[in-house]
Amino acid sequence: MDVKLVKLVSGEEFIAEDCSDSTISSQEFNKVKISSEDKTRYNYFKNPITLQPTKDGLHMIPYPIFRKDPELIIKECHVLFKIDIPSEISNEYKRQFGGIIEPSKSLVL
């Protein structure tokens, strides 16, 4: 599971599993009505969330907030950058959505 912080050209940011290098089925493309003749490059994300600070810490909020499907397909030209995030946030994301959690780097005696 490759979890990234994504920033769009609109300024919006979200955290998601980056599946852009994996094969996207035609069924998933059909969800957003992308034709097979379309030569535009797309980024494919699963379970996008934003972090909302509260007095109790950070809360994970779905992005977009009223989405129907857990997948998000965005034209590559709309993505400004994708970067790695701190392991604490990545591990919490993986705990929420299922994934291998990285062990801490502390020495065990």
Buried (B, 14 or more C-beta within 10 A) or exposed (E): BBBBBBBBEEEEBBBBBBBBEEEBEEEBBEEEEBEEEEEEEBBBBBBBBBBEEEEEEEEBEEBEEEEEEEBBBBEEEEBEEBEEBEBEBBBBBBEEBEBEEEEEEEEEE
